[in-house]
Amino acid sequence: MRDRIQRLSDNLGKVIVGKQEAIRLVIVALLSGGNILLEDVPGVGKTLLAKTLAKSIDGKFQRVQCTPDLMPTDITGTNIWNPRSGEFEFMPGPVFANVLLADEINRATPRTQSALLEVMEEHQVTVDGISRKVPNPFFVIATQNPVEYQGTFPLPEAQMDRFALSLSLGYPTEAEELQMLQRLQTDASVQDLQPCISLEEIHQLQQLAAQVTVETSLQQYLLNLVRATRDRPEDVILGISPRGAVALHRAVQAYAFMEDRDYAIPDDVKTLAPYVLPHRMIVSGGKRAKAIVQNLLDTVPIH
């Protein structure tokens, strides 16, 4: 199945210039069955990445522009009275998609943010006591601007914990930005992009990735990293939850699978920990969570 993953990566690269590492991490999140948070300034390609991914997997794409007046039902859907039939009919919201882009999620109110919790974790929506499954696969790409905080509502820890990975695309290099301008005249747009993998194949890849072997010794190393974040009262207020350990385990399996291995190695954990762990931590004293995680990677021994 590796050629299918490579086709997906290449297809994304046709539109997304110079972000191979970010593309790999997005695919890791997709194959691990998680969701991803992109923390970056506007205009660096976050929306384009989500659209390109949906187009590449031949999936349904929906976009929600989060604003303070956005209601929970604007995301999940609601029941509408149909005078012809004399009964209520359910009108599905944008969560009924394969790829959902929640743009500037921290501009939505906490009540609306919480509407995403059930669907992100359980892959279902409950309206008026009736639960409805969202499509499979279901993948959320949420974005937030790390610079502009006026009029925003910081995501609570419970919701941050729902994102398997968090990363920043960053500005392109000068050469990459020049290539972007050149592509305006020569390359096809995302609308002209052809699907390169089916939704059924994505589901198969997710199942195969979950079968990658993680030896007990590596699981212990992963667990030691997670538990070490809970044993630093001097600079960590809230350490990694058990959900975070599970997310890192699944991401490591997906990464090893992408590397054409049926087993995981310590380097997989070291590669993914900076993207899986920091956003789940609350630190004190102005310290950065990423620096603390890197310190743990340098000091926690591998047995």
Number of C-alpha atoms within 10 A of each C-alpha: 12 13 10 15 20 14 15 20 19 16 21 27 16 16 19 21 18 18 17 14 10 17 19 18 20 26 21 28 25 26 29 24 22 22 24 26 24 22 19 20 18 14 10 15 19 23 18 15 22 24 22 25 25 22 23 23 22 16 21 17 20 19 20 18 13 24 17 15 11 17 17 19 16 17 22 22 19 18 14 11 12 11 8 6 8 8 10 12 12 13 12 18 17 22 29 24 22 22 28 23 27 26 21 21 26 24 24 25 21 18 11 22 23 16 18 21 17 13 20 20 14 10 19 20 24 15 14 8 7 7 10 14 12 20 17 16 19 22 25 25 25 25 26 24 17 14 10 9 12 7 12 18 15 16 18 13 13 12 16 18 21 21 24 28 29 24 18 16 17 14 14 16 11 9 10 15 14 12 14 17 10 11 15 10 8 8 12 12 12 18 9 9 15 13 18 18 18 14 19 12 14 18 16 14 22 21 15 16 26 20 15 19 17 19 12 9 12 18 16 14 18 22 16 16 24 22 16 14 24 15 13 14 12 9 17 20 15 17 22 22 18 13 13 23 21 14 23 25 25 25 31 32 30 32 27 23 26 21 13 12 16 17 17 22 15 16 11 18 24 17 13 18 25 20 22 27 26 23 21 26 24 16 20 14 9 7 12 15 22 16 12 19 23 14 11 17 17 10 10 13 10 13 8
